[in-house]
Structures are given as C-alpha cells and as structure tokens.
C-alpha cells in the first residue's frame, strides 16, 4: 500500500509487515498499526503510524545505555504472546529537541515488538530508568 | 465516579481479584496496600502521564537535518 507521510513523503508499505499495537501507544491510543521504517541515513529507525500520520523516532536502547536491562512484566509477556526472547525487537522512543545536544530517549517505557507475530506494546517499567535519558555524548560528532 | 470513605485498616475490593487496603494516613499522605493478580499492572498516574507527554514530544520531530549528522556507531 502507498502511504502519504509528512516526514518521508509518499512511501510504499508492505502490509504484511505492519506491527499491531492493540492498545495504541500512550497518548496515541487510536493508532493501532505501525510500519517499522529502517533508516540507513540516521541513527534512529521510525515507527510510522498507519491510522494517523505520526512518526516516532526509535533507537536500540542497549546501544546508548550499555548496562540497560529490565524484566518484561508477566502481564506484558502474556499480552505479546512472548515465547522466545529471540523473537523480540526492543526499541526506545527518541525525542529530538531543537537543540540536538539534548537528544534523549525514554528508558522507562521501552517498546517491545514480538516480530514473529507482529505485535507490539510500549511497556511501562518502574522508575529505575529515566523517562528522559540524554545520550548526545554517545552519538555526537 | 464512585467516591468512598475508608478508615485506616479498612479495605475495598475491585472486581474479582483486586483488594486495596488503607494502611496508614498521616500528614496528608495515604499509604495503600494493593493485592492484585500479577497480570494486573499497577502504575502511578503521573508515570503514565509522563510517558504520554514524552511520546507527544517525540512526534514533533525537530532538527531532523541535524540528526543526520550524528554518528551511526550506535545502531545495533
């Protein structure tokens, strides 16, 4: 299918690769289907909404915080039908402020995608990790 | 919305498996004990609100051109 997007213009989406977020994403509960756009030019990938034209920049959180680790709550393991850890894609949402030096990501609420069945959820952890984790020093030139 | 009055030590039930007990009340704070099945997630409201706000900020992608200049070393 073809999709008109603000960020990327008209793009072709493989419908079979769409990821379902059955509860949406907090703040965007009505957007249930997303395409994962891998971006070779940037440090982030993108979760592009299908039902609404929004795009979340996302990053591999383990790349910006090497000792990041968390346990997926049992409720979420059930909801996402997780059987093998190898099926999972883990991302965290990035905020790109006007001052790029304050680029940050949300380590408190990672995005878990069961790639095998194309099901995703932004899970909310306890507050061991920050909502706003700045990582410019890891990627700045 | 249902509003109930409870004293210290009293509790209430929500649905089949959730019990909320008022453990202590002092200096404007209430300590609450929650007994719930482990598949019921309990999150403080302001944490959820924080995530919602941060998500909204994330969709306002400013400085995309600057993003292109960042090192790609961090990609998986």
Backbone of each chain as ProteinMPNN parsed JSONL, in Angstrom:
{"seq_chain_A": "XXXXXXXXXXXXXXXXXXXXXXXXXXXXXXXXXXXXXXXXXXXXXXXXXXXXXXXXXXXXXXXXXXXXXXXXXXXXXXXXXXXXXXXXXXXXXXXXXXXXXXXXXXXXXXXXXXXXXXXXXXXXXXXXXXXXXXXXXXXXX", "coords_chain_A": {"N_chain_A": [[0.829, -1.193, 0.0], [0.305, 2.313, -0.586], [1.458, 5.175, 1.177], [0.924, 8.425, 2.346], [3.143, 10.533, 3.914], [4.13, 12.943, 6.345], [6.787, 13.152, 7.138], [8.299, 11.523, 5.391], [7.352, 11.723, 2.84], [5.683, 10.214, 0.039], [5.366, 6.837, 0.641], [6.045, 3.34, 0.145], [4.382, 0.692, 1.614], [4.722, -2.455, 3.029], [2.112, -4.381, 3.61], [1.94, -6.772, 4.978], [3.923, -6.629, 6.783], [3.233, -4.947, 8.758], [3.019, -3.73, 12.118], [1.102, -4.517, 14.888], [-0.267, -2.594, 17.418], [-2.102, -3.211, 19.939], [-3.208, -1.717, 21.964], [-2.658, 0.782, 21.169], [-0.369, 3.531, 21.542], [0.724, 5.043, 24.521], [-0.933, 8.101, 24.849], [-1.504, 8.135, 22.223], [-3.721, 6.456, 21.624], [-5.451, 5.696, 19.631], [-4.074, 4.959, 17.424], [-3.271, 2.133, 15.91], [-1.876, 0.565, 14.119], [1.378, 0.173, 12.872], [4.202, 0.924, 10.8], [7.47, -0.277, 10.607], [10.154, 1.584, 9.874], [13.244, 1.263, 8.609], [16.1, 3.18, 8.78], [18.731, 4.118, 6.933], [20.26, 6.359, 6.871], [20.282, 7.597, 9.254], [20.707, 7.675, 12.861], [18.535, 6.656, 14.017], [15.619, 4.502, 13.805], [12.246, 4.381, 12.492], [8.952, 4.457, 13.743], [6.236, 4.433, 11.987], [3.028, 5.672, 11.973], [0.02, 4.176, 10.748], [-2.733, 4.484, 10.834], [-2.897, 7.077, 11.521], [-1.067, 9.991, 10.653], [1.646, 9.933, 12.099], [4.971, 9.866, 13.4], [7.308, 8.061, 15.189], [10.581, 8.521, 16.243], [12.887, 5.942, 16.869], [15.214, 4.042, 18.842], [17.862, 1.637, 19.379], [17.94, 0.787, 22.611], [19.95, -0.432, 24.078], [22.234, 0.268, 22.826], [22.746, 2.87, 23.501], [22.78, 2.866, 26.196], [24.66, 0.879, 27.807], [24.44, -0.888, 29.967], [21.799, -1.327, 30.247], [18.962, -2.996, 31.357], [16.064, -5.002, 31.841], [13.134, -6.503, 33.223], [10.555, -7.994, 31.549], [7.261, -7.338, 32.394], [5.02, -9.877, 33.659], [2.378, -9.636, 32.79], [2.659, -8.339, 30.367], [4.195, -10.124, 28.924], [2.342, -12.054, 28.506], [0.339, -10.643, 27.071], [1.731, -10.024, 24.74], [2.258, -12.453, 23.784], [4.732, -13.756, 24.17], [7.198, -16.083, 23.48], [9.813, -16.794, 22.847], [12.835, -15.113, 23.542], [14.36, -14.423, 21.406], [12.639, -13.667, 19.439], [12.106, -11.062, 19.787], [12.05, -7.519, 19.237], [13.571, -4.721, 20.506], [13.028, -1.418, 21.32], [13.565, 2.093, 22.044], [11.795, 5.135, 22.485], [12.676, 8.156, 20.879], [13.326, 11.556, 21.581], [13.745, 14.413, 19.723], [14.976, 17.309, 20.286], [14.978, 20.919, 19.56], [17.535, 21.802, 20.156], [19.975, 19.792, 19.392], [21.822, 18.656, 21.028], [20.552, 17.935, 23.242], [19.325, 15.592, 22.746], [17.303, 12.802, 23.497], [16.176, 9.743, 25.1], [13.511, 7.517, 26.014], [13.893, 5.55, 28.567], [12.352, 4.462, 30.465], [10.081, 3.476, 29.437], [10.146, 1.218, 27.344], [9.761, 0.009, 23.933], [8.362, -2.963, 23.007], [8.531, -5.427, 20.638], [7.039, -8.235, 19.366], [8.342, -9.807, 16.947], [7.791, -12.055, 15.526], [5.026, -12.472, 15.516], [4.215, -10.003, 14.898], [3.411, -8.079, 16.826], [3.102, -5.388, 19.022], [4.041, -3.327, 21.878], [4.189, -0.534, 24.035], [5.801, -0.74, 26.917], [5.528, -0.004, 30.414], [7.939, 0.535, 32.755], [9.176, 0.228, 36.175], [10.465, 3.07, 38.053], [13.261, 2.865, 37.749], [14.824, 3.427, 35.59], [15.403, 6.385, 33.616], [12.851, 8.613, 32.362], [13.668, 10.521, 30.663], [16.469, 10.196, 29.063], [19.467, 11.468, 28.301], [21.641, 11.278, 25.499], [23.564, 12.372, 23.888], [26.343, 12.442, 24.01], [27.084, 9.943, 23.246], [26.675, 9.773, 20.566], [27.266, 12.123, 19.345], [29.184, 14.308, 17.206]], "CA_chain_A": [[0.0, 0.0, 0.0], [1.028, 3.585, -0.593], [1.088, 5.999, 2.315], [1.492, 9.773, 2.331], [3.607, 10.889, 5.245], [4.749, 14.26, 6.484], [8.238, 13.042, 7.286], [9.012, 10.77, 4.36], [6.66, 11.825, 1.568], [4.906, 9.012, -0.262], [6.182, 5.627, 0.8], [5.39, 2.054, -0.077], [4.365, -0.093, 2.842], [4.363, -3.866, 2.902], [1.059, -4.562, 4.619], [2.155, -7.982, 5.784], [4.958, -6.354, 7.79], [2.744, -3.978, 9.744], [3.033, -4.173, 13.511], [-0.121, -4.128, 15.597], [-0.228, -2.181, 18.823], [-3.534, -3.371, 20.224], [-3.655, -0.649, 22.865], [-2.046, 2.016, 20.716], [0.802, 3.939, 22.309], [0.19, 6.059, 25.441], [-1.068, 9.426, 24.236], [-1.975, 7.91, 20.85], [-4.399, 5.163, 21.773], [-6.23, 5.346, 18.44], [-3.205, 4.494, 16.337], [-3.063, 0.726, 16.25], [-0.981, -0.116, 13.173], [2.606, 0.915, 12.593], [5.232, 0.327, 9.948], [8.824, -0.011, 11.103], [10.98, 2.035, 8.764], [14.66, 1.273, 8.95], [16.647, 4.367, 8.143], [20.182, 3.936, 6.839], [20.962, 7.637, 6.953], [20.21, 8.186, 10.592], [20.947, 6.783, 13.985], [17.253, 6.128, 14.505], [14.61, 3.95, 12.906], [10.996, 5.108, 12.698], [7.66, 3.768, 13.794], [5.315, 5.31, 11.269], [1.637, 5.299, 12.158], [-0.767, 3.952, 9.532], [-4.076, 5.036, 11.044], [-2.721, 8.524, 11.661], [0.276, 10.305, 10.163], [2.611, 10.317, 13.122], [6.166, 9.02, 13.315], [8.171, 8.08, 16.371], [11.951, 8.033, 16.075], [13.202, 4.939, 17.894], [16.622, 3.632, 18.833], [18.176, 0.466, 20.187], [18.353, 1.386, 23.891], [21.18, -1.062, 24.577], [23.35, 0.935, 22.163], [23.038, 4.148, 24.151], [22.967, 2.595, 27.632], [25.161, -0.499, 27.676], [24.024, -1.771, 31.059], [20.33, -1.304, 30.337], [18.31, -4.304, 31.39], [14.788, -4.953, 32.553], [12.343, -7.718, 33.131], [9.235, -7.683, 30.98], [6.224, -7.799, 33.335], [4.271, -11.075, 33.246], [1.167, -9.24, 32.067], [3.045, -7.987, 29.002], [4.632, -11.37, 28.275], [1.098, -12.702, 28.1], [-0.314, -9.851, 26.028], [2.508, -10.06, 23.496], [2.449, -13.857, 23.417], [6.174, -13.965, 24.025], [7.673, -17.44, 23.754], [11.278, -16.764, 22.793], [13.441, -13.789, 23.569], [14.928, -14.156, 20.079], [11.606, -13.101, 18.564], [11.795, -9.692, 20.193], [12.773, -6.309, 18.866], [13.414, -3.765, 21.599], [13.36, -0.041, 20.952], [13.045, 3.128, 22.93], [11.377, 6.303, 21.707], [13.641, 9.255, 20.943], [12.854, 12.922, 21.393], [14.778, 15.213, 19.065], [14.622, 18.713, 20.529], [15.64, 21.874, 18.659], [18.963, 21.691, 20.455], [20.259, 18.371, 19.186], [22.657, 18.175, 22.138], [19.672, 17.411, 24.296], [18.602, 14.406, 22.238], [17.065, 11.924, 24.64], [15.301, 8.611, 24.845], [12.711, 7.127, 27.169], [14.286, 4.212, 29.017], [11.364, 3.986, 31.432], [8.965, 2.85, 28.724], [10.627, 0.691, 26.061], [8.806, -0.615, 23.018], [8.672, -4.372, 22.799], [7.822, -5.955, 19.469], [7.18, -9.651, 19.066], [8.455, -9.735, 15.49], [7.252, -13.292, 14.964], [3.588, -12.326, 15.263], [3.987, -8.592, 14.553], [2.603, -7.483, 17.878], [3.964, -4.504, 19.787], [3.471, -2.594, 23.014], [5.115, 0.257, 24.838], [5.58, -1.168, 28.292], [5.995, 0.983, 31.386], [8.681, -0.127, 33.83], [9.251, 1.066, 37.367], [11.262, 4.249, 37.708], [14.706, 2.631, 37.868], [15.442, 4.106, 34.46], [14.754, 7.684, 33.418], [11.938, 8.955, 31.276], [14.455, 11.341, 29.727], [17.879, 9.837, 29.147], [20.181, 12.176, 27.23], [22.736, 10.415, 25.032], [24.324, 13.031, 22.813], [27.788, 12.116, 24.064], [27.311, 8.632, 22.607], [26.474, 9.84, 19.115], [27.655, 13.437, 18.839], [30.424, 14.305, 16.418]], "C_chain_A": [[0.867, 1.248, 0.0], [0.525, 4.446, 0.571], [1.741, 7.367, 2.17], [1.888, 10.185, 3.731], [4.25, 12.262, 5.243], [6.272, 14.142, 6.441], [8.947, 12.472, 6.066], [8.366, 10.863, 2.986], [5.825, 10.577, 1.311], [5.812, 7.785, -0.163], [5.34, 4.392, 0.526], [5.501, 1.206, 1.18], [3.959, -1.522, 2.507], [3.349, -4.185, 4.006], [1.282, -5.762, 5.511], [3.188, -7.74, 6.885], [4.481, -5.378, 8.868], [2.732, -4.569, 11.149], [1.792, -3.633, 14.212], [0.167, -3.771, 17.047], [-1.687, -2.164, 19.281], [-4.08, -2.297, 21.153], [-3.169, 0.719, 22.392], [-0.766, 2.272, 21.486], [0.315, 5.042, 23.236], [0.212, 7.47, 24.839], [-1.612, 9.341, 22.811], [-2.722, 6.578, 20.778], [-5.16, 4.738, 20.517], [-5.384, 4.824, 17.294], [-2.765, 3.072, 16.662], [-2.075, 0.021, 15.332], [0.209, 0.785, 12.848], [3.469, 0.151, 11.595], [6.578, 0.687, 10.56], [9.693, 0.339, 9.905], [12.436, 2.086, 9.217], [15.287, 2.4, 8.134], [18.168, 4.273, 8.133], [20.955, 5.235, 7.009], [21.066, 8.164, 8.369], [20.488, 7.161, 11.667], [19.651, 6.162, 14.506], [16.52, 5.371, 13.405], [13.305, 4.687, 13.232], [9.824, 4.156, 12.809], [6.648, 4.731, 13.203], [3.887, 4.81, 11.462], [0.935, 5.136, 10.815], [-2.121, 4.636, 9.67], [-4.054, 6.548, 11.209], [-1.277, 8.819, 11.261], [1.166, 10.846, 11.285], [3.808, 9.388, 12.974], [6.99, 9.19, 14.584], [9.583, 7.65, 15.972], [12.269, 7.061, 17.204], [14.639, 4.473, 17.733], [16.763, 2.347, 19.626], [18.696, 0.959, 21.542], [19.661, 0.812, 24.43], [22.422, -0.417, 23.949], [23.705, 2.255, 22.842], [23.197, 3.996, 25.663], [23.336, 1.112, 27.737], [24.652, -1.429, 28.776], [22.5, -1.753, 31.277], [19.799, -2.734, 30.406], [17.014, -4.178, 32.175], [14.093, -6.285, 32.364], [10.984, -7.309, 32.559], [8.173, -8.213, 31.946], [5.421, -8.977, 32.771], [3.05, -10.723, 32.4], [1.499, -8.955, 30.602], [3.537, -9.205, 28.224], [3.403, -12.087, 27.712], [0.447, -11.965, 26.927], [0.399, -9.958, 24.686], [2.797, -11.487, 23.052], [3.91, -14.242, 23.265], [6.547, -15.391, 24.418], [9.189, -17.487, 23.786], [11.788, -15.335, 22.775], [13.98, -13.406, 22.183], [13.905, -13.534, 19.13], [11.436, -11.595, 18.769], [12.678, -8.64, 19.546], [12.51, -5.32, 19.996], [13.866, -2.386, 21.11], [13.009, 0.883, 22.103], [12.81, 4.379, 22.09], [12.331, 7.472, 21.961], [12.921, 10.587, 20.787], [14.014, 13.735, 20.834], [14.422, 16.687, 19.267], [15.35, 19.648, 19.557], [17.144, 21.891, 18.89], [19.328, 20.209, 20.462], [21.099, 17.786, 20.334], [21.827, 17.644, 23.292], [18.849, 16.22, 23.812], [18.486, 13.38, 23.367], [16.156, 10.764, 24.262], [14.652, 8.158, 26.144], [13.032, 5.685, 27.566], [13.286, 3.639, 30.021], [10.236, 3.216, 30.728], [9.421, 2.352, 27.349], [9.496, 0.105, 25.219], [9.258, -2.042, 22.755], [7.855, -4.844, 21.602], [8.095, -7.451, 19.367], [7.146, -9.763, 17.547], [7.822, -10.947, 14.816], [5.766, -13.145, 14.624], [3.189, -10.86, 15.049], [3.064, -7.89, 15.556], [3.525, -6.627, 18.751], [3.239, -3.811, 20.921], [4.564, -1.727, 23.623], [4.847, -0.105, 26.281], [6.136, -0.111, 29.247], [6.642, 0.247, 32.545], [8.563, 0.708, 35.099], [10.201, 2.235, 37.068], [12.758, 4.073, 37.954], [15.455, 3.343, 36.743], [14.673, 5.374, 34.127], [13.836, 7.753, 32.209], [12.702, 9.733, 30.197], [15.934, 11.038, 29.92], [18.609, 10.489, 27.978], [21.4, 11.354, 26.809], [23.579, 11.043, 23.936], [25.797, 12.625, 22.807], [28.114, 10.772, 23.41], [27.316, 8.744, 21.081], [26.939, 11.158, 18.503], [28.982, 13.369, 18.105], [31.454, 15.213, 17.076]], "O_chain_A": [[1.991, 1.254, 0.504], [-0.661, 4.446, 0.902], [2.94, 7.474, 1.91], [1.057, 10.187, 4.639], [4.842, 12.684, 4.249], [6.952, 14.935, 5.789], [10.06, 12.882, 5.74], [8.779, 10.163, 2.061], [5.32, 9.956, 2.246], [6.867, 7.711, -0.792], [4.116, 4.395, 0.654], [6.586, 1.031, 1.734], [2.982, -1.76, 1.797], [3.697, -4.247, 5.185], [0.863, -5.771, 6.668], [3.318, -8.543, 7.809], [5.234, -5.028, 9.776], [2.467, -5.756, 11.336], [1.482, -2.445, 14.133], [0.763, -4.546, 17.794], [-2.411, -1.201, 19.03], [-5.274, -2.0, 21.133], [-3.259, 1.702, 23.129], [-0.152, 1.346, 22.017], [-0.44, 5.909, 22.796], [1.249, 7.952, 24.383], [-2.111, 10.322, 22.259], [-2.393, 5.701, 19.979], [-5.48, 3.561, 20.352], [-5.911, 4.307, 16.309], [-1.979, 2.848, 17.583], [-1.497, -1.0, 15.707], [0.064, 1.98, 12.59], [3.47, -1.079, 11.549], [6.794, 1.824, 10.979], [9.94, -0.495, 9.033], [12.799, 2.863, 10.1], [15.022, 2.54, 6.94], [18.815, 4.339, 9.178], [22.159, 5.219, 7.262], [21.849, 9.072, 8.648], [20.502, 5.955, 11.424], [19.677, 5.253, 15.336], [16.774, 5.579, 12.219], [13.267, 5.516, 14.141], [9.718, 3.18, 12.067], [6.256, 5.713, 13.833], [3.578, 3.66, 11.149], [1.217, 5.864, 9.863], [-2.598, 5.285, 8.739], [-5.077, 7.215, 11.052], [-0.379, 8.011, 11.496], [1.4, 12.05, 11.395], [3.679, 8.266, 12.485], [7.32, 10.303, 14.993], [9.776, 6.561, 15.433], [11.955, 7.328, 18.364], [15.204, 4.505, 16.64], [15.904, 2.006, 20.44], [19.799, 1.5, 21.607], [20.392, 1.491, 25.152], [23.526, -0.543, 24.479], [24.849, 2.704, 22.762], [23.694, 4.903, 26.33], [22.478, 0.229, 27.754], [24.457, -2.622, 28.542], [21.999, -2.113, 32.342], [20.165, -3.577, 29.586], [16.896, -3.339, 33.069], [14.419, -7.072, 31.476], [10.352, -6.374, 33.051], [8.178, -9.396, 32.284], [5.178, -9.059, 31.567], [2.728, -11.41, 31.43], [0.722, -9.286, 29.707], [3.325, -9.307, 27.016], [3.423, -12.641, 26.613], [0.058, -12.572, 25.929], [-0.236, -9.981, 23.632], [3.498, -11.708, 22.064], [4.279, -14.966, 22.34], [6.259, -15.846, 25.525], [9.781, -18.139, 24.645], [11.248, -14.468, 22.088], [14.047, -12.228, 21.834], [14.28, -12.935, 18.122], [10.714, -10.936, 18.021], [13.875, -8.839, 19.337], [11.364, -5.11, 20.393], [14.956, -2.232, 20.558], [12.263, 0.519, 23.012], [13.523, 4.645, 21.123], [12.734, 7.737, 23.093], [12.017, 10.725, 19.962], [15.113, 13.746, 21.39], [13.646, 17.246, 18.492], [16.234, 19.215, 18.819], [17.928, 21.983, 17.946], [19.029, 19.479, 21.407], [21.085, 16.579, 20.575], [22.339, 16.987, 24.198], [17.815, 15.885, 24.39], [19.446, 13.126, 24.094], [15.463, 10.798, 23.245], [15.179, 8.388, 27.233], [12.515, 4.732, 26.981], [13.368, 2.466, 30.383], [9.535, 2.415, 31.346], [9.129, 2.97, 26.325], [8.43, -0.244, 25.726], [10.389, -2.288, 22.336], [6.636, -4.676, 21.564], [9.248, -7.877, 19.292], [6.079, -9.808, 16.936], [7.373, -10.869, 13.672], [5.304, -13.624, 13.589], [2.007, -10.518, 15.022], [2.098, -7.218, 15.194], [4.592, -7.078, 19.167], [2.012, -3.714, 20.939], [5.72, -2.14, 23.715], [3.776, 0.192, 26.811], [7.095, 0.588, 28.923], [6.003, -0.552, 33.23], [7.931, 1.764, 35.101], [10.684, 2.365, 35.944], [13.444, 5.025, 38.327], [16.582, 3.802, 36.929], [13.46, 5.448, 34.322], [14.016, 7.066, 31.204], [12.426, 9.62, 29.003], [16.571, 11.564, 30.833], [18.405, 10.123, 26.82], [22.105, 10.801, 27.653], [24.226, 10.345, 23.155], [26.415, 12.484, 21.752], [29.264, 10.498, 23.066], [27.896, 7.904, 20.393], [26.998, 11.292, 17.281], [29.799, 12.482, 18.353], [32.568, 15.35, 16.571]]}, "seq_chain_B": "XXXXXXXXXXXXXXXXXXXXXXXXXXXXXXXXXXXXXXXXXXXXXXXXXXXXXXXXXXXXXXXXXXXXXXXXXXXX", "coords_chain_B": {"N_chain_B": [[-18.222, 8.899, 38.8], [-17.245, 6.83, 41.461], [-17.149, 7.585, 44.877], [-15.698, 6.796, 47.901], [-15.586, 6.509, 51.484], [-13.005, 5.538, 53.604], [-11.547, 4.073, 56.525], [-8.403, 3.978, 58.312], [-6.901, 0.828, 57.982], [-9.114, -0.314, 56.877], [-10.57, -1.833, 53.932], [-11.142, -2.299, 50.372], [-12.742, -3.949, 47.631], [-12.012, -4.535, 44.226], [-13.519, -5.676, 41.453], [-12.856, -9.148, 40.747], [-10.324, -9.855, 41.705], [-8.827, -7.83, 42.981], [-7.698, -6.171, 45.813], [-7.761, -3.398, 47.887], [-6.156, -1.831, 50.485], [-6.241, 0.524, 53.096], [-3.447, 1.474, 54.616], [-2.106, 3.333, 56.193], [-2.537, 6.665, 57.379], [-1.268, 9.791, 57.294], [-0.142, 13.103, 57.83], [-1.217, 14.274, 55.454], [-0.727, 12.261, 53.641], [-1.489, 9.095, 52.198], [-1.034, 5.713, 52.79], [-1.173, 2.909, 50.804], [-2.077, -0.442, 50.399], [-1.921, -2.834, 47.896], [-3.432, -5.623, 46.675], [-3.226, -7.741, 44.115], [-3.837, -9.751, 41.165], [-0.971, -11.006, 39.348], [-1.038, -10.341, 36.692], [-2.28, -7.963, 36.542], [-1.488, -4.724, 35.942], [0.076, -2.196, 37.84], [0.4, 1.165, 37.964], [1.699, 4.312, 38.824], [-0.229, 7.242, 38.34], [1.036, 9.607, 37.443], [3.326, 8.676, 36.26], [2.444, 7.334, 33.981], [1.313, 9.548, 32.708], [3.607, 11.053, 32.267], [4.917, 9.444, 30.37], [3.079, 9.611, 28.272], [3.254, 12.366, 27.656], [5.934, 12.548, 26.899], [5.926, 10.928, 24.655], [4.347, 12.475, 22.984], [6.038, 14.629, 22.608], [7.99, 13.327, 21.15], [6.885, 12.934, 18.643], [6.968, 15.36, 17.505], [9.052, 15.892, 15.569], [11.754, 17.703, 15.519], [14.673, 19.289, 14.109], [15.629, 17.345, 12.269], [17.463, 17.398, 10.188], [19.8, 17.861, 11.535], [19.991, 15.54, 12.913], [20.849, 13.76, 11.033], [23.512, 14.173, 10.992], [24.62, 12.919, 13.106], [26.623, 10.356, 14.624], [26.648, 7.049, 13.382], [27.384, 4.912, 14.794], [26.061, 3.895, 16.925], [24.056, 2.275, 16.175], [22.289, -0.834, 16.146]], "CA_chain_B": [[-17.145, 8.304, 39.59], [-17.639, 6.407, 42.812], [-16.277, 8.094, 45.942], [-15.957, 6.07, 49.145], [-14.766, 6.881, 52.641], [-12.439, 4.386, 54.295], [-10.666, 4.397, 57.646], [-7.165, 3.204, 58.369], [-7.123, -0.59, 58.231], [-10.235, -0.831, 56.085], [-10.179, -2.127, 52.558], [-12.241, -2.452, 49.419], [-12.466, -4.905, 46.563], [-12.355, -4.125, 42.866], [-13.654, -6.874, 40.631], [-12.65, -10.433, 41.384], [-9.036, -10.175, 42.32], [-8.04, -6.697, 43.465], [-8.089, -5.649, 47.119], [-6.988, -2.215, 48.253], [-6.265, -1.577, 51.924], [-5.623, 1.764, 53.593], [-2.518, 1.023, 55.649], [-1.763, 4.411, 57.107], [-2.877, 8.02, 56.941], [-0.615, 10.786, 58.138], [0.402, 14.306, 57.214], [-1.679, 14.466, 54.081], [-0.386, 11.142, 52.756], [-2.181, 7.834, 52.452], [-0.304, 4.526, 52.331], [-2.162, 1.972, 50.278], [-1.583, -1.764, 50.022], [-2.719, -3.355, 46.788], [-3.288, -7.052, 46.447], [-3.83, -7.951, 42.795], [-3.18, -10.792, 40.361], [0.23, -10.403, 38.778], [-1.256, -9.815, 35.338], [-2.83, -6.606, 36.635], [-0.382, -3.793, 36.099], [-0.215, -1.043, 38.702], [1.323, 2.252, 37.621], [1.262, 5.616, 39.331], [-0.803, 8.024, 37.232], [1.953, 10.602, 36.879], [4.289, 7.97, 35.407], [1.745, 7.163, 32.705], [1.187, 10.88, 32.112], [4.944, 11.406, 31.796], [5.158, 8.696, 29.131], [2.224, 10.213, 27.233], [3.821, 13.668, 27.269], [7.199, 12.31, 26.205], [5.564, 10.413, 23.329], [3.884, 13.609, 22.177], [7.239, 15.378, 22.21], [8.747, 12.543, 20.161], [6.295, 13.038, 17.302], [7.272, 16.691, 16.957], [10.456, 15.72, 15.181], [12.514, 18.866, 15.071], [16.109, 19.08, 13.915], [15.909, 16.102, 11.544], [18.699, 17.558, 9.414], [20.923, 17.705, 12.461], [20.022, 14.126, 13.279], [21.616, 13.055, 10.001], [24.952, 14.378, 11.203], [25.092, 12.136, 14.242], [27.335, 9.11, 14.326], [25.791, 5.873, 13.271], [28.021, 3.816, 15.53], [25.215, 3.371, 17.988], [22.994, 1.406, 15.662], [22.523, -2.231, 16.54]], "C_chain_B": [[-17.636, 7.986, 40.997], [-16.647, 6.971, 43.832], [-16.67, 7.41, 47.25], [-15.119, 6.651, 50.27], [-14.291, 5.607, 53.332], [-11.59, 4.871, 55.463], [-9.395, 3.574, 57.532], [-7.484, 1.751, 58.722], [-8.281, -1.177, 57.442], [-9.798, -1.043, 54.634], [-11.401, -2.137, 51.646], [-11.792, -3.39, 48.316], [-12.85, -4.304, 45.226], [-12.393, -5.393, 42.016], [-13.371, -8.124, 41.433], [-11.376, -10.478, 42.213], [-8.256, -9.034, 42.949], [-8.589, -6.212, 44.809], [-7.158, -4.502, 47.498], [-7.24, -1.919, 49.727], [-5.58, -0.263, 52.277], [-4.744, 1.373, 54.786], [-2.266, 2.117, 56.672], [-2.18, 5.748, 56.501], [-2.137, 8.972, 57.863], [-0.069, 11.934, 57.305], [0.038, 14.451, 55.741], [-1.323, 13.345, 53.123], [-1.134, 9.884, 53.174], [-1.289, 6.701, 51.963], [-1.324, 3.452, 51.984], [-1.48, 0.644, 49.98], [-2.512, -2.33, 48.953], [-2.41, -4.835, 46.615], [-4.006, -7.358, 45.137], [-3.142, -9.103, 42.081], [-1.998, -10.188, 39.611], [0.043, -9.91, 37.352], [-1.924, -8.44, 35.35], [-1.673, -5.635, 36.888], [-0.805, -2.587, 36.926], [0.846, 0.02, 38.424], [0.799, 3.53, 38.244], [0.854, 6.5, 38.149], [0.199, 8.984, 36.608], [3.026, 9.953, 36.005], [3.692, 7.778, 34.012], [1.638, 8.495, 31.966], [2.532, 11.333, 31.533], [5.269, 10.727, 30.476], [4.331, 9.283, 27.985], [2.826, 11.526, 26.718], [5.098, 13.494, 26.461], [6.935, 11.772, 24.788], [5.103, 11.547, 22.418], [5.073, 14.449, 21.709], [7.99, 14.655, 21.093], [8.181, 12.695, 18.75], [6.51, 14.424, 16.698], [8.723, 16.707, 16.516], [11.102, 16.98, 14.639], [13.927, 18.411, 14.724], [16.471, 17.769, 13.227], [17.218, 16.211, 10.763], [19.931, 17.398, 10.299], [21.107, 16.247, 12.869], [20.89, 13.341, 12.293], [23.116, 13.161, 10.233], [25.5, 13.487, 12.324], [25.72, 10.826, 13.795], [26.386, 7.921, 14.297], [26.312, 4.687, 14.082], [27.081, 3.156, 16.529], [24.15, 2.418, 17.48], [23.333, -0.053, 15.963], [23.451, -2.957, 15.589]], "O_chain_B": [[-18.344, 8.773, 41.626], [-15.436, 6.841, 43.657], [-17.833, 7.442, 47.652], [-14.056, 7.222, 50.026], [-15.085, 4.709, 53.61], [-10.988, 5.944, 55.401], [-9.316, 2.612, 56.768], [-8.246, 1.483, 59.651], [-8.417, -2.397, 57.346], [-8.791, -0.499, 54.183], [-12.537, -2.0, 52.098], [-10.597, -3.593, 48.104], [-13.882, -3.645, 45.103], [-11.388, -6.092, 41.89], [-13.609, -8.171, 42.64], [-11.35, -11.068, 43.293], [-7.133, -9.241, 43.408], [-9.77, -5.887, 44.935], [-5.935, -4.624, 47.437], [-8.383, -1.774, 50.16], [-4.476, 0.02, 51.811], [-5.253, 0.986, 55.838], [-2.218, 1.856, 57.874], [-2.175, 5.931, 55.284], [-2.351, 8.962, 59.075], [0.413, 11.728, 56.191], [0.895, 14.719, 54.898], [-1.581, 13.45, 51.924], [-1.375, 9.65, 54.359], [-0.831, 6.734, 50.821], [-2.215, 3.136, 52.773], [-0.412, 0.62, 49.369], [-3.734, -2.304, 49.096], [-1.258, -5.229, 46.434], [-5.23, -7.253, 45.047], [-1.982, -9.401, 42.363], [-2.012, -9.004, 39.275], [0.867, -9.146, 36.847], [-2.113, -7.826, 34.3], [-0.98, -5.716, 37.902], [-1.888, -2.032, 36.742], [2.038, -0.208, 38.627], [-0.4, 3.804, 38.202], [1.503, 6.503, 37.104], [0.218, 9.161, 35.39], [3.575, 10.599, 35.112], [4.348, 8.027, 33.001], [1.845, 8.563, 30.754], [2.588, 11.919, 30.452], [5.826, 11.348, 29.57], [4.824, 9.432, 26.867], [2.899, 11.763, 25.513], [5.324, 14.191, 25.472], [7.64, 12.125, 23.843], [5.427, 11.574, 21.231], [5.111, 14.916, 20.571], [8.554, 15.289, 20.202], [8.921, 12.595, 17.771], [6.261, 14.632, 15.51], [9.53, 17.469, 17.05], [11.006, 17.282, 13.45], [14.317, 17.28, 15.016], [17.485, 17.15, 13.55], [17.986, 15.253, 10.682], [20.96, 16.874, 9.873], [22.218, 15.788, 13.133], [21.572, 12.387, 12.667], [23.892, 12.345, 9.736], [26.714, 13.329, 12.46], [25.394, 10.274, 12.744], [25.451, 7.822, 15.092], [25.739, 3.598, 14.049], [27.281, 2.009, 16.927], [23.42, 1.819, 18.27], [24.499, -0.444, 16.025], [23.741, -4.136, 15.789]]}, "name": "protein", "num_of_chains": 2, "seq": "XXXXXXXXXXXXXXXXXXXXXXXXXXXXXXXXXXXXXXXXXXXXXXXXXXXXXXXXXXXXXXXXXXXXXXXXXXXXXXXXXXXXXXXXXXXXXXXXXXXXXXXXXXXXXXXXXXXXXXXXXXXXXXXXXXXXXXXXXXXXXXXXXXXXXXXXXXXXXXXXXXXXXXXXXXXXXXXXXXXXXXXXXXXXXXXXXXXXXXXXXXXXXXXXXXXXXXXXX"}
